[in-house]
Amino acid sequence: MENFEAVPKGFCGDGIRQAAHVLIFTRTAAKLWDEHEQRAYVNMHMRFDGKLGFPGGLIDAGEDTETGLNRETKEELGIELGIAEADWISTHFSKQHKIVNHFYCKSLRRKVLEPKSLV
């Protein structure tokens, strides 16, 4: 990642914003169009800037990372994910943008994430 360096999860400083995002997936053996084997469904959506991304966003002052990420995903997806510290994968800091990005990965039961047309 250009302009980002790996840092410990608790990394912070004056004027540095905190953000968190989560890769949400569910395993499946379903076939796409009854032909193409799949292993998992991964949730991504269109971001504010027109790029694809993972659910999440900025953490409010005074919030811990998991609380803020659960709030953001509830706002964006309308479901409670129960993201916990055990779901944490990595943390990176951009000095240029003065932001710390935390990344999580959450596996869900098939019925929660699977597209309605395939259920």
SVG drawing of the C-alpha trace seen along z (x, -y; Angstrom):
<svg xmlns="http://www.w3.org/2000/svg" viewBox="-34 -18 40 45">
<polyline fill="none" stroke="black" stroke-width="0.4" points="0.0,0.0 1.6,-3.2 2.1,-5.8 0.9,-3.4 3.1,-1.6 2.1,1.2 1.6,0.1 0.3,1.7 -3.5,1.7 -3.4,-0.9 -1.4,-3.5 -2.7,-7.1 -1.5,-10.6 -2.7,-14.3 -4.6,-15.1 -4.6,-11.5 -8.0,-10.2 -9.0,-6.5 -11.0,-4.5 -12.0,-0.8 -13.3,1.4 -14.3,5.1 -14.2,7.8 -17.4,9.8 -17.7,13.2 -19.7,16.4 -18.6,19.8 -20.8,21.4 -20.8,24.3 -23.5,22.8 -23.0,22.4 -23.3,19.1 -25.8,19.4 -25.8,23.2 -22.4,23.4 -19.5,21.7 -18.3,23.1 -17.9,20.6 -16.2,20.8 -17.5,17.7 -19.5,14.5 -17.6,11.3 -19.5,8.1 -18.2,5.0 -20.1,1.8 -19.8,-1.4 -18.0,-4.0 -18.7,-7.8 -16.0,-8.3 -17.3,-5.8 -14.8,-3.1 -15.5,0.4 -14.7,0.8 -15.5,2.6 -18.1,1.4 -16.8,-0.8 -15.6,-4.4 -14.3,-6.9 -14.3,-6.1 -15.8,-8.8 -13.8,-10.4 -14.2,-8.4 -15.2,-5.2 -13.1,-2.1 -12.4,-0.6 -14.9,2.3 -17.7,0.1 -17.2,-2.4 -16.9,0.3 -20.1,2.0 -21.9,-1.4 -20.7,-2.1 -21.7,1.3 -25.1,1.1 -25.6,-2.3 -24.4,-1.0 -25.8,2.5 -28.7,2.5 -27.5,5.6 -25.6,6.2 -22.3,8.0 -20.9,8.4 -17.4,7.5 -14.9,8.2 -11.2,7.8 -10.7,11.4 -11.8,10.3 -8.9,7.8 -6.4,8.4 -4.1,5.4 -3.5,1.7 -1.8,-0.8 -0.9,-4.5 -0.6,-7.1 1.5,-10.1 0.5,-11.9 -3.2,-11.6 -2.9,-11.6 -5.1,-8.5 -4.9,-5.1 -6.8,-2.3 -7.8,0.8 -8.9,3.9 -11.1,6.7 -12.4,9.9 -15.8,11.4 -17.3,14.8 -21.1,14.9 -23.6,17.7 -24.8,18.2 -28.3,17.0 -27.1,13.6 -25.0,12.6 -26.1,14.8 -27.9,12.9 -31.7,13.4 -31.9,14.7 -29.7,17.6 -31.4,18.6"/>
</svg>
